[in-house]
Amino acid sequence: MYNVIIVDDEAIIRKGFASFIPWNEIGYNVTAEFMDGAPAIEFMKNNPVDLVLTDIKMANVSGIEVAKYAYENLPNTRVCIISGYKDFEYAQTAIKYNVEYFLTKPTVIDEAIEIMKEIKLKLDAQTQIEKQKSEYKELIEIARQQFFTDIFLGNFESKQSIIEKAEYLNLIDEQTIYCPFWVIVSDCENYVNTHWNYGKEYFFTAVCNFINDNNHMFRLQKILITSDEILLIASTYYPENIDEFKTQIEAHLSAAKQSIKCMMDLNIDYQIGRVFANILELVDFLSEPVWVDNNSFSGSSVTLIDDKVHLMLLEKYKNVILSIILGRNEQLYNNLTSITGILTPFPLSVIKDSINDFLNIIFSKLSNISNKNFLHIYKNSLEDIQSSDNRNAVFSICETVLNSLITQIDKNVKDDSSERMIERAKEFIENNYSNDISLDDVANYIFLNSTYFSRFFKHHTGENFRDYLINLRISKAIALLMEGKYKIYEIGSMTGYKNSKYFNHQFKQVTGQTPKEYVMKHSGKNGD
């Protein structure tokens, strides 16, 4: 329904237009009536108005002035002028304010109705354009986030393809600078289990919202979420003072840290990286094994990979599996190059163990999701890896093993693997919907990067994960309600909602009714 206001200094005419035009039937809602342009303009400043039906001459502020205000401040608001024949030339001056529609006094109601219908068609077209613009803007933001994630995880085939994608997303701009930073959530798992009532799926969203709140200085892109950390990149148009940009980020994160502590009773910390003068510098940085500090190694003194590097490697392993299933060989080898780059600074013994773990994970997961046994290919190379006396030999064996694997995976195996992954994801959700599960939990279960799993899941099911989980939970809740054995708060808990108010809210969003209303309507019983 479009909002209409009627402005005329003659009460009988105002009431006539309000009463005799079937506004609701043709898609309008009359929200206010005014006897002068001045209060109409004040109303338009604070309320949505799609159409103004206004007399041309009034005591203080004329319809022309109302049209001028709409033209200068509300470009999507349409204006229809009401004028007498003697005011026709005066009414023509409204054309410069984009007024396209005129009604003469006395007005033929049928004519007025046809004009209102014509205006509605234009409002419909305008609404569709605005919707498309909004959707495009949202898609561009998602694509930009995906772009940085792809770089971070090594999922581009070449440097040139990165540059082309950056140009498409309007990111090639020498005057835009970038700075990555980590946000670390203290005691994350315990906090979610004991303090958070809205599901893990919303926890990091809430933290990110606090980080982005009151931020008018730079753009933030969320790149990766691990079990207790978030990697983000800040960017801004700020060519003159790079040091000040980093100071602004520090001040903003310090304020966000205090807000999160005050509002959520949650402790976070952060680590800010260096500032990059343009997108290509950042690309070079994210394409390298940046999470390993080469200066920290001295011979064979380091024998273990720390948790952050291990998480980084696991994300790379997930992308190797996805690349194999989707037949993206260039992307697979880019990931393999990135993995070997991360491992290169470590001692040979650590590299051997890591490559063994990598191959074991890849072959085990692929055998599991395809119902075919590929492990013999890997096991035949175990001895060669252990007997190798240098890094390059180990990496070469690893590549040879993957090549042997790829030759044995035909299209049917790839298609079966995709379907099996979706089946296993659905099985996990079905078996765990009553628990506090998130997209990351399901993605980890089938060993996919959560960002790619999200797209993979929607492609195969037609629903995003969050909607799928909510709809499943509410359908289970409806079944339990119909049994009549449980109280409403018990059903909420049984279907994954620790907070009964939140359960009621989501139930109403899906069904249009609260659980109590649903029970009363469908069973004739009172809910409790």
N, C-alpha and C positions, 0 to 999 in steps of 0.2 A: 504494500500500500504506500502511495506517495502522499507526503504531507502538503496540505494546501492552507494558505491563509487568505481571507477575504478582507479587502480594505475599501471602505466606502463611507462617506459622511452621512448618507441617507440610510437610516435603520431599515426601512422597508425594502430597499434594494439589497442590503447585506443579507437580511433574513430570506429574501426571495432566492438569491443565489444559493444560500446554504440549504434551503428546503426543497427547491424544485429540481435541482440537478441531482440525480441518483449517484452521488459521489462514490459510495462504497461499491456499488455494482460495477462501476467502470474503473475501479482501482485506486481511489483516493480516500484520504481521511482529512476532514476539515479540522485543523488543530486550534485555530483561533480566528477571531473576527475583530477588526479595528475600524474606528471612525476617522482615523487620520494616519498619515504616513509615518509620523514621528514614532509612536509606540510600535508600529509594525517593524520599523527598522531596528528598534531596540530588541524586539522579540527575535528577529532574524540573527542578531549578534550571538544569541545564546541557545538557539534551538534549530534543529534541522528543518529546512523548508525547501520543498522541491518545486512548488508552483505558487506564484503570487497572482491573485486575481484582484486588480486594483483600479479604482476610479482614477481618472486623470487629474481632476481638480478637486482639492480639498482645502480646508481652512488654513492649515499651517504648512504641512509638508505634502507636496503633490505626488501623484503616481509616477511622474517623470523622475523625481528625486529618489523614489523607491527603486525604480528600474536602474537608475545610475548606481545606487548602492550595491544592488545585486550584481551589476556588470563589473564593478571594481573589486568586489569582495567575495562573491559567491558565483563563480563562473558556471556552475552546474545547475543553478536555480533558474527556472523559466518564469517569464513574466507575461501576463495577458492584460492589456489595457482596456478599460471600459470608458468610452467617451461618447458624447453627443455629437450629432452631425456638425454642429457649429465649432466643435473642438477638433475637427479632423486634421486641420493643418498643424495645430499644436501637437496632436498625437504623433504626427510624422517625425517630430524631433526625437521620439523615443527609439526610432530605428537605429540611431547611432549607438544605442545602449543594448543592441541585440534583441530588441523586442520584435517578435515576429507575428504576434497574435493580437487582434483587436476585436472588441465587441462594441456595438453601438447601442445607445439607449433610444427607444425602449428595446430590450433584448428579446429575441426569439429563442426560447429555451431549447428547442430542438437543435438550433444552430449552435448554441453554447455547448450542448452535449457533444456534438460532432467535433468541435474545436478541442474540447477537453480530451476526447479520445485520441485525436491527432497528436496532441501534446504528450499524452501517455506513451504513444509509440516511440516518440523521440526520447522520452525519459527512459524507456526500456532499452533502446539502443545505446544510449549514453551509459546506463548502468552496466550493460554487458561489456562495453569498452573499458570502463573503470575496473570491472572484475578481471578482465583479461590482463590489464596493466598490473593489477595487484598480484595475480597469479604469476605473471612473468617475473616481477620483481622478487617474489618468493622463490621461484625456481632458480633465478640467478644467484640469490644468496645461498641456496642449497648447493648449487654447482660450484660456487667459490669455496665453500667449506670442503666439498668433495675434492676440489682441485688441490688444496693444501694437504689434505689427508693422503691423496694419491702420491704426491711428491714425497711425503714423510715415509710412506710405506713402499716406495719404489715401484709404483704401478704404471709408469709411463714407459713407452717403448724407446723413446729417444729424447735427447735434449730439444730437438726441433719440435717434437710433438708437445712438449711442455710449453715452449714459446708460443706455438700456435693457439693452444688452449688459453694461455694467459691473455693473448691478444683478443680472443673471442669474448673473454670475460672482462675486457677493459681493465686489465691489471698491469699492462705495460705502460707505466707512467713514471718517468724519472723523478718526479717530485713527490712520489709516495714512498714513505719509509716504513720499515717493518721491525717488530721486536717480538720474538717468541718468549713465553714464560710458562712455568709450571705452577699450578695451585695444588698443594698437598693437604688432604683432609686428615686430621689426626683421629686415630682410633675409629676409622670410618665404619667398619663392620659392626662394632659394638654400638655405635651411635644409631645406626639404622635399625638395629634390633631392639633397642631400648627406648629411643626418643622419637623415632620417626613413624608417623601413622599413615602415610600416604603412598607407600609402596616405593621400592627401590628405583622403579622406572622414573619417578618424579624427583628423586633426591638430588641427583647431580644437576637436573634442570633448575631446581630451586637455588642451588649454590651458584650456578652460572647466572641466574637472574640477578642475584645479589651483586655479583661481580660486574654485571653490565648496568646495574641501576645507577641513575644519575651520571651516566657517562656521556658527555657531549664533546669529548676531546679527541676520541679515536674510535675506529671500527674494531670490533673483536670477532675473531673467527675461532670456533671450537674445533680442534683438530683430532684429539684422541682422548678417550677416557679409559684409564686402567682401573684396578680394584680400588684405589684410593687417591688417584691423581688425575688432573685434567691438564692437557697441553692446549694452550691457546696462543694465538698470534694477534698482536695489536698492530694496526696500521693507521697512518695519518698523512695528510697533506701538510708537510712541515719541512721544507727544504733548507731552512737556515740554521736551526739549532738542534742538532741530534741529541746532545746531552740533556737538553730541557725536556725532550720527549720521554727519555728514560726516567727523568725526575717526576714527570706527570704520571707515568705508569706506577711508579713507586708510591706516590701520594694517593692515587686512586685505589690501589690494592690495600694500602694501609687502612683507608677508610672502610673499604669493603670488609676487611678482616674484622674491624670493630663492629660493623653492622651485623655481620653473621654471628659474632659472639653474643651480641645484645639480643637479637631477634630469635636466633635458633639455639643459643647456648652451645655453639659448635666452634671448635678451634681449627683454624686453617693456617697454613704458612705458604710462602711462595718463593720462587727462584726466578729472577729475571735474566734473560739472555742478553746478547749484544744486539745493537741496532744495525740493520742492514739498509743501505742507501737506496736500493731498488729491488724489484722482484727477482731479477736474475741472480743477485748476490744471495738472496734467501734461498732460491732454488739450488744453487751450488751447495749451500750449507745443509739443507735438508736432504740432499742427494748423497751426502757423505756420511760415513759412520761416526756421527758427531757425539754419540752417547758414550764413546770410549775415549778416555783421556790417555793418549799415547805416552805422555810424560810420566804417567804413574807406574809404568812397567820398567823393571830392571832385570833383564835376563829371565830366569824362570821363577822369580820370587813370588809372582802372582799365580795362584793355582785355581782360583774360583772366579766365576762370572757373577757380578753382583745382581741384585734383584731387578734393577731398572733395565740393565742390558738384557737380562733373561726375558723380561716382558717384551722388550723390543724385538728380540729374536722370535718369540712365539707369534707375534703379530705378523712377522715376515713369513713364518712357516705356514700360517693360515692362508696367506695370499698365494703361496706356492701351490697349495692344494686347489684353491679356487682357479688358479691359472691353468692347471692341468685339466680340471673338469671342463672348463670353458674353452680349452684349446688355444689359450693365449700364450704361445711359446715365447714370444719376445718379452712379454711381461714376466713370465716365469724366470727367464735368464737374467732379467734386470734385478729381480728379487734375489736370485742366487748370487749375483755379483755384490749386492748390498750385504747379504749375509756373510760372504767371505771377507768383505771389507771390514765388517764389525769384528770378526774373529781374528783377523790377521795380527793385531798387536799381542795376542795372547801366546803363551808358550805352546809348543807343539802338542804336548800331552793334553792340554785343555782343548785345543782345536780338534784333536782326534775324538775325544769324548763328545764334544759338541756336535760334530758331523755325524757321529754314530747316533746320537739322540735325535738329530734332525731327520735322518733317513728312516729311523725306526718309527718316528711319529708320522712321517709322510706315508710310508707304506702301510702301517697299521690302520691309519684313518681311511686311506683309500680302499683297503681291503674290506674294512667294515662297512663303508657306505655303498660299495659296489657289489658286495657279496662274492668277490673274486679274490683269490689269494695271490698277491704279488710279492710276498715277503721273501720268496726264494731268490728273487733278483738281488735284493739288498743283502741277504745273508751270505751270498757268494762273494761279496766284496768286503766283508768284515775283516778277513785276514789281511787283505791288501792294504786296507786303511791302517791297521795296527802296525804293519811292518814298514810303512812309509817313513822316510827319514827327513822329509821337509814339507812345509806347508803347501806348496804348489802341487805336489803329488797328491796330497789328501784332497785338495779342492778339485783336481782333475778327475780323480776316481769318483767323487761325488757327482760331478757333471755327467760322467759316463753312465753311472747308475741311473740317473734321472732320464737320460736319453733312452736307455733300455726300457724304462718304465713307459715312457710316452709312446714308443712304438707298439706296445701291447694294449694300449687303451684306445679302442675304436669309438666311433660315434655312439654306438649302442650303449657301451659302458658309460660314456659321459652322460647320456640322457638318463640312464638308469640311476646313475650316481646323483644327479640333480634331484630326481623324484624321491630317491631314498633319503636325501638330506632333508627335504621338506617333510617327509613322513616322520623322520626321527625328531624333527623340531616340534611337529604337532603332538607326537607321543609324549615328549618331555613336558609340553604345556599342559596336556591332558592329565598327566600324572602329578603335576606340581602347581596347578592353578590355585590350589588352596593355600599355597605358601607365598611368601613375598618374593616373587621372581621378576626378573627384568629382561630386557632385550639382550643385555650382555650375558646373562646366565644361559639363555637358550643358544646364543651364538657360540659361547665357549663349549657348550655341550656337544655341538656338532662341529666344533673347531673351525669356525669362520670368524673373520674380523667383523665386529658388530655393525660397522657402517655398511659393509657389503652384504652382510646377512639381511639387514633391513631392506635393502633394495631387492635382494634375491627372494626374500619371503613375499614381498608385495607382488613381484613379477609373477610368482607361481600361484599365489592364493587370491590376488585381487584386493587384499586388505593389508594395511600396515599392522605391525605386531601389536601395537597398543590397542587398536580397535578390536583385533582378533581376540586378545586376552580378555578385554572388558566384555565383549559379547558372549564369550564362553562362560565367564564367571556369572554374568547376569542370567544366562539360560540355565545354569546349574542352580542358581538361587531361586529362579521361578519354579523349577521342579521340586525343590525342597519346600518352598512356600505351599505348593499344592498338596504336599503330604500332610500338612497341618500338625506336624510333630514338634516343631522347633519354634522358639521365639525369633523375632526378626534379627536381634543383635547376634544370636547364635548362628543364624544363617550367614550373616555378614562375615563372621569369623571363619566359618566353614568354607567360604568361597574366596578367601584371601584378603579380607578387609579388616584390619585391626581397629579402624575407627568407624563406629556405626553411622555417624553423620556423613562421613565420606561415602559409605556404602549406599545410604539413602540417596545421596546426591547423584551418584553414578547410575543407580537403578532408575531414577526418574529421567536422567538424560537419555537412557536407552529406551525405556518403555513409555515415557510421558506421564508416569504415575509413581508415587512413592510405594514402597513394598506394602504398607498398610492399605493404601487405596487399591492396589492391585488385588490383594487378597479379598477385600470386600466386594470388588466388582466381579471377580471370577469364581469365587466360592461361596459368597454370601456370608462369610465369617468375618468377625472382627479381628484385625491384626493387633499385635501387642508389641 
